[in-house]
Amino acid sequence: MQQQDRRLSQAFPPNSQNNSSYIAEIHSVLASVKIDDIGFKDIKFRNIQTKRDIAQLKQLQQEWFPIDYSEQFYTSLLNGQNSSLIAEIEIKFNTGRKERFIIGAMIYQSRQSKSKYQQTQTWKQWFCSLFQTKNALYIMTIGVINEFRGRGIAEYMVDQLKKRVLESNKTLSYIYLDMVVYNEVAARFYQKNGFNRVRIKKNHYELENQQFDAYVYVWLPN
Ligand SMILES: CC(C)(COP(=O)(O)OP(=O)(O)OC[C@H]1O[C@@H](n2cnc3c(N)ncnc32)[C@H](O)[C@@H]1OP(=O)(O)O)[C@@H](O)C(=O)NCCC(=O)NCCS
C-alpha cells in the first residue's frame, strides 16, 4: 500500500516521516487569529537582526529543510557574512500585547563564480574566462510557512535580489541556487520566476541517509 504524503515541506524526501508536525510557535499563534484578515500590506520585509529572529528562523528551517544548518550558518547572519531577507507579521493578542513573527525567510550570499572547464570550450577560451570571474548572488535557503504559501511572498523576496542585480551596474551578474531534484513545488516556483535549469549535480545531497541529485537554477538579467 502506498504511504500517505505527510510532508509539510516538499524539500523533505518523498518518503520522509520526519516532517509531519510543526515546530515553530507561529502556527499555534495563528490558530487564534483570522489569517484572511492579514494582507500583503501587513507583511514587513527586513533582514535578520536579533537573537530572537535567529531562534525563530532555526525552528522554521527545521520545518522547511531536511538539513541541519550549523551554528556558524546562523551567526554568519548577524555578522554580515551571509545576508537575509525575512517576512514578518505583527500579531495582536487579546490581552493587547503585540508580537512580531517571521513567516518567510531567504538566506543568500555573494559569491565569486569559479570558472570550470567546459567540454565546449577551447583551453584558450577557458584560460581567458579565468580573468572574467563574475560575482553572483547565491540563494542558500528560501521558505514560507504553509499558512502563507501561494501569496507571492517568496516571489517578492526573489524580486528584491533581481533588483540588486539590475541596479548593481553589472558588478553582480546573475542569481543561482542548488535544489534537490524531487522538489517540484520549488522547481515550478523558480521556473515561473524566470530561472533556468542549467546543470545537474550527481549525488549532491545526502538526506535522511539517501543520496539525491541537485539541479542548478540560474537567473540572468536580460
Ligand atoms: C517554494 C516556496 C518557498 C514558495 O513560496 P510561496 O511564497 O508560496 O511562493 P509564491 O506565492 O511567491 O509563488 C507561488 C508559485 O510557486 C509555486 N507554488 C508555490 N506553492 C505551491 C504549492 N503549494 N503547490 C504548487 N505550486 C506552488 C507555483 O508556481 C505558484 O505560482 P501560482 O500560484 O501562480 O501557480 C514555498 O512553497 C516553501 O516554503 N516550500 C518549502 C521550502 C522549500 O521547498 N524551499 C525551496 C527550497 S530550494
The ligand as an SDF file (V2000), in Angstrom:
LIG
                    3D

 48 50  0  0  0  0  0  0  0  0999 V2000
    8.8470   27.1960   -2.5940 C   0  0  0  0  0  0  0  0  0  0  0  0
    8.2220   28.1960   -1.6330 C   0  0  0  0  0  0  0  0  0  0  0  0
    9.3350   28.9990   -0.9760 C   0  0  0  0  0  0  0  0  0  0  0  0
    7.3120   29.1460   -2.4410 C   0  0  0  0  0  0  0  0  0  0  0  0
    6.8410   30.1580   -1.5730 O   0  0  0  0  0  0  0  0  0  0  0  0
    5.4840   30.9290   -1.8440 P   0  0  0  0  0  0  0  0  0  0  0  0
    5.5120   32.2110   -1.0670 O   0  0  0  0  0  0  0  0  0  0  0  0
    4.3480   30.0380   -1.6620 O   0  0  0  0  0  0  0  0  0  0  0  0
    5.6160   31.2410   -3.4030 O   0  0  0  0  0  0  0  0  0  0  0  0
    4.8610   32.3800   -4.1970 P   0  0  0  0  0  0  0  0  0  0  0  0
    3.4960   32.5540   -3.6340 O   0  0  0  0  0  0  0  0  0  0  0  0
    5.7210   33.5790   -4.3330 O   0  0  0  0  0  0  0  0  0  0  0  0
    4.8310   31.7410   -5.6240 O   0  0  0  0  0  0  0  0  0  0  0  0
    3.8130   30.8730   -5.8970 C   0  0  0  0  0  0  0  0  0  0  0  0
    4.2050   29.9880   -7.0470 C   0  0  0  0  0  0  0  0  0  0  0  0
    5.0670   28.9660   -6.5960 O   0  0  0  0  0  0  0  0  0  0  0  0
    4.5330   27.7110   -6.9560 C   0  0  0  0  0  0  0  0  0  0  0  0
    3.9410   27.1860   -5.7310 N   0  0  0  0  0  0  0  0  0  0  0  0
    4.0990   27.6840   -4.5070 C   0  0  0  0  0  0  0  0  0  0  0  0
    3.4640   26.9050   -3.6080 N   0  0  0  0  0  0  0  0  0  0  0  0
    2.9050   25.9080   -4.2870 C   0  0  0  0  0  0  0  0  0  0  0  0
    2.1350   24.7880   -3.9260 C   0  0  0  0  0  0  0  0  0  0  0  0
    1.8280   24.5260   -2.6490 N   0  0  0  0  0  0  0  0  0  0  0  0
    1.7370   23.9650   -4.8870 N   0  0  0  0  0  0  0  0  0  0  0  0
    2.0450   24.2240   -6.1660 C   0  0  0  0  0  0  0  0  0  0  0  0
    2.7860   25.2640   -6.5590 N   0  0  0  0  0  0  0  0  0  0  0  0
    3.2010   26.1000   -5.6470 C   0  0  0  0  0  0  0  0  0  0  0  0
    3.5070   27.9980   -8.0080 C   0  0  0  0  0  0  0  0  0  0  0  0
    4.1560   28.1020   -9.2620 O   0  0  0  0  0  0  0  0  0  0  0  0
    2.9930   29.3230   -7.5710 C   0  0  0  0  0  0  0  0  0  0  0  0
    2.5200   30.1260   -8.5940 O   0  0  0  0  0  0  0  0  0  0  0  0
    0.9460   30.1770   -8.9190 P   0  0  0  0  0  0  0  0  0  0  0  0
    0.2300   30.2280   -7.6060 O   0  0  0  0  0  0  0  0  0  0  0  0
    0.7620   31.4140   -9.7330 O   0  0  0  0  0  0  0  0  0  0  0  0
    0.7200   28.9180   -9.6760 O   0  0  0  0  0  0  0  0  0  0  0  0
    7.3250   27.5070   -0.5750 C   0  0  0  0  0  0  0  0  0  0  0  0
    6.4770   26.5900   -1.2190 O   0  0  0  0  0  0  0  0  0  0  0  0
    8.1020   26.7840    0.5230 C   0  0  0  0  0  0  0  0  0  0  0  0
    8.4810   27.3800    1.5290 O   0  0  0  0  0  0  0  0  0  0  0  0
    8.3690   25.4640    0.3500 N   0  0  0  0  0  0  0  0  0  0  0  0
    9.1010   24.6840    1.3660 C   0  0  0  0  0  0  0  0  0  0  0  0
   10.5770   25.0180    1.3990 C   0  0  0  0  0  0  0  0  0  0  0  0
   11.1870   24.8460    0.0210 C   0  0  0  0  0  0  0  0  0  0  0  0
   10.9670   23.8640   -0.6620 O   0  0  0  0  0  0  0  0  0  0  0  0
   12.0120   25.8380   -0.3740 N   0  0  0  0  0  0  0  0  0  0  0  0
   12.7150   25.8340   -1.6310 C   0  0  0  0  0  0  0  0  0  0  0  0
   13.9890   25.0980   -1.4680 C   0  0  0  0  0  0  0  0  0  0  0  0
   15.0340   25.3550   -2.8420 S   0  0  0  0  0  0  0  0  0  0  0  0
  1  2  1  0
  2  3  1  0
  2  4  1  0
  2 36  1  0
  4  5  1  0
  5  6  1  0
  6  7  2  0
  6  8  1  0
  6  9  1  0
  9 10  1  0
 10 11  2  0
 10 12  1  0
 10 13  1  0
 13 14  1  0
 14 15  1  0
 15 16  1  0
 15 30  1  0
 16 17  1  0
 17 18  1  0
 17 28  1  0
 18 19  1  0
 18 27  1  0
 19 20  2  0
 20 21  1  0
 21 22  1  0
 21 27  2  0
 22 23  1  0
 22 24  2  0
 24 25  1  0
 25 26  2  0
 26 27  1  0
 28 29  1  0
 28 30  1  0
 30 31  1  0
 31 32  1  0
 32 33  2  0
 32 34  1  0
 32 35  1  0
 36 37  1  0
 36 38  1  0
 38 39  2  0
 38 40  1  0
 40 41  1  0
 41 42  1  0
 42 43  1  0
 43 44  2  0
 43 45  1  0
 45 46  1  0
 46 47  1  0
 47 48  1  0
M  END
$$$$
